[in-house]
Amino acid sequence: MDNKILLRQRIRTGSFWVKQLRDISIILVILFVITSYLQRDMINGQAPNLSAVTVSQQSFDLTASTKPTLVYFWGTWCSACKITSPMVNSVASSNDYQVISIAVASGSDDDITQYMQLNQLSFEVINEAQLPQVINQPSLSQQWGANAFPSIYIIDENQHIRFVTSGVTTTWGLKLRLWLTTFL
């Protein structure tokens, strides 16, 4: 009982709330710095060419897109991607926007297909490992500056990158950025 009374008294003091605000501010600044560091290599401006065949044997060409597109770099080995992939899947299943993903260092097409089925994911996937490698040419993830995973790019219908993010995100955050892309 005494602990509850002491806690109630502490909560009523101004210094308690000042300390809470200070701690939350410090955490937000740290998160901002980490996010900025992870996104330092992500490209902006015109999106690089993205034309390939997905693991389900569907042709994809970014230049043919007539609506905002979410480009998602991820890996089957990535723990943060396990949280973000269902969010991307939700956006893909809405059919309001185009979604394409690039699996990085994730094995064969069969390995990726099995992973997708096991995790009930249905978005289209390009397997970076199966793309033809040109000597002295960077990989697709390197061309886009996707060095931290997951990496997400929101592209408008003119193939301009409007938003970039890395790390865990939410469905509503993705949909909001895609929706905003139609107005920018």
Disulfide bonds with the S-S distance in Angstrom:
Cys78-Cys81 2.46
